[in-house]
Amino acid sequence: MIRTQQLAIVMVTVALVACRREAPRSAAVSPELPPGHPPIGTAALSPAGEPDSAGLAWTSPPGWIVEKPSSSMRRAQYRVPGPGGHAECVVFYFGPGQGGDARSNAERWASQFMQPDGRPSESVMKTSNLTVGGLEVLLVEVTGTYTGGMGMGGPAPSAQPNAMLLGAIVEGPEANWFFKLTGPEATVRSQRAAFEAMIRSLRKGTA
C-alpha cells in the first residue's frame, strides 16, 4: 500500500512539472507602434543583417562613419559629424509585411519630439513625397526637443533640446524601409544635402 501511494505521489509531481513547462508565455505588445510593426526588441532580419529579396542598395555619404548596428533590427548605422556635435543615422528593415504604414510611422517619429509651446509635434511635422527608381518615398522633417521615444532597437536617449529629425520611409517590394537621421539641429541641417543624396541613390539590390 505504501509503495502504491509513493508511486502516485511521484506521478502527480511529474504531471505538475510538465504543466508548468508547457504554460504559454504571453508576447509583449507595444500599443504605441503602428499596425504591422514588430514589437521592439524582436529580430525580423535575416542572419547577420544580410539583405533578402526585398533588399535595397544606396550610396553612403562621404564623411559618414559606418558603425556596427547596435541591434538586429538595424540594417545599417552611421555616426554623422557636424557643427552641433555628432548625429546618428539608422536604416531599419523589419522583414516582409512588417513595419507598418508610412504615415503612421511618420506621426510616431513626430511624437518623439516636444515643442516649446506645447503643441503636438505632428502639427508642425513637414512631409513630402518623392519617387526614386520606381520606389515611393515619404520624406519627414521635425524639430524640437527629442525624447527618443521607444528607442527603435537601441537604448532611448535622454531628452535632447534643439534637435532635428530627417527621415525617409521607402515602400520596398515587400515592406517599408526606414531611414532616420537624428541629432543636434545644427548638424542635421548641415547634413541635409548628404541625407537627400543618399535617399536619391536608392535602388533595388543589395545594400
C-alpha positions in Angstrom: 0.0 0.0 0.0 2.8 2.4 1.0 4.6 1.7 -2.2 1.5 2.4 -4.3 1.0 5.7 -2.5 4.6 6.7 -3.2 4.2 5.9 -6.9 1.1 8.0 -7.1 2.8 11.0 -5.5 5.7 10.7 -8.0 3.3 10.6 -10.9 1.4 13.7 -9.7 4.7 15.6 -9.2 5.8 14.8 -12.8 2.5 15.9 -14.2 2.7 19.3 -12.3 6.2 19.9 -13.6 5.2 19.2 -17.2 2.2 21.6 -16.9 4.5 24.4 -15.7 6.9 23.8 -18.6 4.1 23.9 -21.2 2.4 27.0 -19.8 2.3 29.6 -22.7 4.1 32.9 -22.4 2.2 35.9 -23.5 4.1 38.0 -26.1 4.9 41.6 -25.2 2.7 44.1 -27.1 3.7 47.7 -27.9 0.4 49.5 -28.3 2.2 52.7 -29.4 3.6 51.1 -32.6 1.7 51.2 -35.9 -0.2 48.1 -37.0 2.2 45.6 -38.6 5.2 46.9 -36.7 7.1 44.1 -34.8 7.4 44.5 -31.0 10.6 46.5 -30.0 13.4 44.0 -29.2 12.4 41.3 -31.6 14.5 40.4 -34.6 12.9 40.0 -38.0 16.0 40.3 -40.1 17.9 37.6 -41.9 21.1 36.3 -40.2 23.9 38.8 -39.8 21.7 41.5 -41.3 22.1 40.1 -44.8 19.6 41.7 -47.3 17.0 39.3 -48.7 14.9 39.5 -51.9 13.3 42.8 -50.6 16.8 44.4 -50.3 17.7 47.9 -51.2 21.1 49.5 -52.1 22.3 53.0 -51.6 25.4 55.1 -51.6 26.7 56.1 -48.2 27.5 59.8 -47.9 31.2 60.7 -47.7 32.4 61.6 -44.2 29.7 59.5 -42.5 31.2 56.9 -40.2 29.9 53.4 -40.7 29.3 51.6 -37.4 28.3 48.1 -36.4 24.5 48.1 -35.9 23.6 48.0 -32.2 20.5 45.9 -32.8 19.4 43.2 -35.2 16.6 45.5 -36.3 19.1 48.0 -37.7 20.2 47.2 -41.3 22.8 50.0 -41.2 24.1 52.6 -38.8 26.2 55.8 -39.2 27.8 58.3 -37.0 27.3 61.7 -38.6 29.7 64.6 -37.8 28.7 68.2 -37.8 28.9 71.6 -36.2 26.5 70.8 -33.4 28.1 67.5 -32.4 27.6 64.0 -33.8 24.2 62.9 -35.0 23.1 59.3 -35.9 21.6 57.9 -39.0 20.0 54.4 -38.8 18.4 52.3 -41.5 15.7 49.9 -40.3 14.1 46.9 -42.1 11.8 44.5 -40.2 11.1 41.9 -42.8 8.4 41.1 -45.3 5.0 42.5 -44.3 6.4 44.2 -41.2 6.9 47.8 -40.1 3.5 49.4 -40.6 2.4 52.1 -43.0 4.4 55.2 -43.8 2.1 57.8 -42.4 1.6 56.1 -39.0 5.4 55.8 -38.6 6.0 59.4 -39.6 3.5 60.5 -36.9 5.2 58.2 -34.4 8.5 59.8 -35.2 7.0 63.3 -34.7 5.5 62.2 -31.3 9.1 61.6 -30.1 9.6 65.4 -30.1 8.3 68.1 -27.8 7.6 71.6 -28.9 8.4 74.8 -26.8 4.8 75.9 -26.9 3.4 72.5 -26.0 1.8 71.9 -29.4 1.7 68.3 -30.7 4.8 67.8 -33.0 2.5 66.1 -35.5 1.1 69.6 -36.2 4.5 71.0 -37.2 5.9 68.0 -38.9 6.8 68.6 -42.5 6.4 65.8 -45.1 6.8 65.5 -48.9 6.7 62.7 -51.4 9.4 61.6 -53.8 9.8 58.8 -56.3 13.3 57.3 -56.7 13.9 54.4 -59.1 10.3 53.4 -59.0 10.3 53.4 -55.2 7.8 55.7 -53.4 9.4 57.7 -50.6 7.8 59.8 -47.8 10.2 62.4 -46.5 9.8 63.6 -42.9 11.2 66.6 -41.0 10.7 67.5 -37.4 12.5 69.8 -34.9 12.2 70.3 -31.2 13.3 68.5 -28.0 14.0 64.9 -29.0 12.8 62.4 -26.3 13.9 59.3 -28.2 10.5 57.5 -28.0 10.9 53.7 -27.6 14.4 53.6 -28.9 13.7 51.6 -32.1 16.2 48.8 -31.4 18.5 50.9 -29.3 18.5 52.5 -25.9 16.3 55.5 -25.6 18.4 58.6 -25.2 17.8 61.4 -22.7 15.9 64.4 -23.9 17.8 66.5 -26.4 16.8 70.1 -26.9 17.4 71.9 -30.2 17.3 68.5 -32.0 16.1 67.6 -35.5 15.0 64.6 -37.5 15.2 64.0 -41.2 13.6 60.7 -42.2 12.6 58.8 -45.3 10.2 55.9 -45.4 10.6 53.8 -48.5 8.0 51.5 -49.9 10.0 48.4 -50.7 8.7 45.4 -52.7 7.7 43.5 -49.6 7.8 46.0 -46.7 8.8 49.6 -45.8 12.4 50.6 -45.2 13.1 53.4 -42.7 16.0 55.9 -42.9 16.2 58.1 -39.7 18.8 60.8 -39.1 18.5 62.4 -35.7 20.8 64.7 -33.6 21.6 68.3 -32.9 19.7 70.6 -35.3 22.9 72.4 -36.5 24.4 69.1 -37.5 21.3 67.6 -39.1 20.7 70.8 -41.1 24.3 70.8 -42.3 23.9 67.2 -43.5 20.6 67.6 -45.3 22.1 67.6 -48.7 24.1 64.4 -47.9 21.0 62.7 -46.5 18.9 63.6 -49.5 21.6 62.4 -51.9 21.7 59.1 -50.1 17.9 58.7 -50.5 18.1 59.7 -54.2 20.7 57.0 -54.7 18.3 54.2 -53.6 17.9 51.3 -55.9 16.7 47.7 -55.7 19.5 45.4 -54.9 22.0 44.5 -52.1 22.8 47.2 -49.6 
